[in-house]
Protein backbone atom coordinates (compact mmCIF):
# COMPACT_ATOMS: atom_id res chain seq x y z
CA UNK A 1 0.00 0.00 0.00
CA UNK A 2 1.47 3.35 -1.06
CA UNK A 3 0.63 5.85 1.65
CA UNK A 4 1.83 8.58 3.94
CA UNK A 5 0.15 9.58 7.20
CA UNK A 6 -0.49 13.14 6.03
CA UNK A 7 -1.91 12.13 2.66
CA UNK A 8 -5.57 12.88 2.07
CA UNK A 9 -5.69 11.11 -1.29
CA UNK A 10 -7.32 7.71 -1.51
CA UNK A 11 -8.60 5.31 -4.14
CA UNK A 12 -11.27 2.74 -3.40
CA UNK A 13 -10.70 -0.17 -5.78
CA UNK A 14 -14.18 -1.64 -5.31
CA UNK A 15 -16.07 1.54 -6.18
CA UNK A 16 -13.33 3.15 -8.36
CA UNK A 17 -13.82 6.33 -6.34
CA UNK A 18 -10.88 8.70 -6.00
CA UNK A 19 -11.15 10.96 -2.96
CA UNK A 20 -9.26 14.05 -1.92
CA UNK A 21 -10.30 15.64 1.35
CA UNK A 22 -14.07 16.05 0.86
CA UNK A 23 -14.10 15.82 -2.94
CA UNK A 24 -14.83 12.61 -4.86
CA UNK A 25 -14.23 11.59 -8.44
CA UNK A 26 -15.56 8.43 -10.04
CA UNK A 27 -12.97 6.73 -12.25
CA UNK A 28 -13.33 3.97 -14.81
CA UNK A 29 -12.06 0.51 -13.88
CA UNK A 30 -9.00 0.99 -16.12
CA UNK A 31 -8.22 4.39 -14.62
CA UNK A 32 -8.42 2.95 -11.10
CA UNK A 33 -6.21 -0.02 -12.06
CA UNK A 34 -3.56 2.21 -13.63
CA UNK A 35 -3.48 4.66 -10.70
CA UNK A 36 -3.19 1.86 -8.16
CA UNK A 37 -0.49 0.12 -10.21
CA UNK A 38 1.54 3.33 -10.48
CA UNK A 39 1.07 4.02 -6.76
CA UNK A 40 2.45 0.58 -5.94
CA UNK A 41 5.38 1.16 -8.33
CA UNK A 42 6.11 4.64 -6.96
CA UNK A 43 8.51 6.37 -7.22
CA UNK A 44 10.16 4.30 -9.98
CA UNK A 45 7.07 4.18 -12.17
CA UNK A 46 6.31 1.65 -14.89
CA UNK A 47 7.24 1.05 -18.50
CA UNK A 48 4.70 1.66 -21.27
CA UNK A 49 4.17 -2.03 -21.91
CA UNK A 50 3.57 -2.78 -18.20
CA UNK A 51 0.83 -0.18 -17.99
CA UNK A 52 -0.76 -1.45 -21.19
CA UNK A 53 -0.77 -4.99 -19.78
CA UNK A 54 -2.53 -3.73 -16.63
CA UNK A 55 -5.14 -2.12 -18.89
CA UNK A 56 -5.63 -5.36 -20.81
CA UNK A 57 -4.47 -3.88 -24.11
CA UNK A 58 -3.19 -6.34 -26.71
CA UNK A 59 0.46 -5.38 -27.03
CA UNK A 60 0.78 -6.85 -30.52
CA UNK A 61 -1.86 -4.53 -31.99
CA UNK A 62 -1.57 -1.49 -29.73
CA UNK A 63 0.25 1.71 -30.38
CA UNK A 64 1.93 3.95 -27.84
CA UNK A 65 -0.41 6.83 -28.70
CA UNK A 66 -3.33 4.77 -27.31
CA UNK A 67 -1.69 4.88 -23.89
CA UNK A 68 -0.70 8.53 -24.25
CA UNK A 69 -4.32 9.51 -25.02
CA UNK A 70 -5.55 7.51 -22.02
CA UNK A 71 -3.02 9.14 -19.67
CA UNK A 72 -3.88 12.59 -21.01
CA UNK A 73 -7.58 12.03 -20.25
CA UNK A 74 -6.72 10.76 -16.77
CA UNK A 75 -4.57 13.84 -16.10
CA UNK A 76 -7.46 16.10 -17.15
CA UNK A 77 -9.76 14.29 -14.72
CA UNK A 78 -7.33 14.85 -11.87
CA UNK A 79 -6.79 18.56 -12.66
CA UNK A 80 -9.30 19.72 -10.04
CA UNK A 81 -7.29 18.13 -7.27
CA UNK A 82 -4.14 19.56 -5.70
CA UNK A 83 -1.45 18.97 -8.32
CA UNK A 84 1.29 19.36 -5.72
CA UNK A 85 0.02 16.26 -3.93
CA UNK A 86 -0.47 13.94 -6.91
CA UNK A 87 0.82 14.15 -10.47
CA UNK A 88 1.29 11.73 -13.34
CA UNK A 89 4.76 12.19 -14.79
CA UNK A 90 5.90 11.04 -18.19
CA UNK A 91 9.23 9.25 -17.96
CA UNK A 92 10.85 10.28 -21.21
CA UNK A 93 10.63 7.48 -23.79
CA UNK A 94 9.96 4.79 -21.20
CA UNK A 95 6.72 5.11 -19.25
CA UNK A 96 4.92 6.94 -16.47
CA UNK A 97 5.37 7.52 -12.75
CA UNK A 98 3.03 8.73 -10.03
CA UNK A 99 4.40 11.52 -7.87
CA UNK A 100 2.62 11.75 -4.55
CA UNK A 101 1.05 9.52 -1.98
CA UNK A 102 -2.11 7.62 -2.64
CA UNK A 103 -3.86 5.34 -0.16
CA UNK A 104 -5.27 2.27 -1.93
CA UNK A 105 -8.37 0.77 -0.32
CA UNK A 106 -9.53 -2.67 -1.41
N, C-alpha and C positions, 0 to 999 in steps of 0.2 A: 504494500500500500504506500503510495507516494503522498506524504503529508507533512505538515509542519503545524505545530500547535497554534500559531497565530493565523493560519490560513482560514479564510472564510469561503473558499471555493470548494464545491463538492459536486460529484457526479453520481447519481443513483443509476446503476446499471439495469435495474429491473424496469424502471419507469422512463429511462433515458432523459431524466430531468437534470439539467445543469443549474446549480444554485450559487448565487453570490450574495451574501448578506441576506436581504429580504427579497431579492429579485430571482425569478425563475425563468428558465428557457428550456423549451422542449426540443430535444435533438432527435434526429433519425437514429435508427439502430446502428448504421454504419458510422455516423458521426460520434456516437457514444463509444463504439468499439475503438475507433482511431484515437480519440482523446485519452481513453484509459490505457491503451497500448503505449502511447507516447509518454504518459505520466509514469508508467512502470519502467520505461526505458530512459527516463530523465536522469541526468542531463545529457547523456550521450546522443539520444535520439535514435532514429531508425532509418535504414536505407529505403529508397523508393520501393523496391520489390517487396520488402517486408511489410510495409504499410498496405500495399496492394493485395498481398496475401491475406492480411487481416480483414480487408474489405471483401474478400471473395472474388476478386477480379482475376480473370484468366490471363495469366502473364504472357502466354503465347500470342494472344490477340490484342492485348492492351497497349496503349501508348502512354507515354509519360504525361502528355497534356491532359489526359483523363484525370490523373491524380492531382495535377496542378489546379485544374478547374474545381475539383472537389475541395481542396484545401483553401482555395480562394473564397468559396462560398462559406466554408466553416469560419474563416477569419471574419467575414462580414457579419455573421451571426453573433460572434463574440465581441464585436466592436462596442456594444453598449456597456460592457463590463470593464472594470479597471485594467487597462492594458499594462500597467506596471506590475500587476500581480500575475497575469497569465498571458503569454504570447506564443504563437506558433512561429517558429523560426525556420527559414529555409536554409539547409546546410548545402552550400554551393555544390552543385553537381553530384549530390549523393543522397539527400533525403530531407527529413524534417526533424525538429526537436521541439519539445515543449519547455518553455521557460516559465517557471513558477511552481507553485505547490497546489496540487489538486487532491482532495480526499475522494477516494473511490469507495462507494458503498455498494455492496452486492445485494 
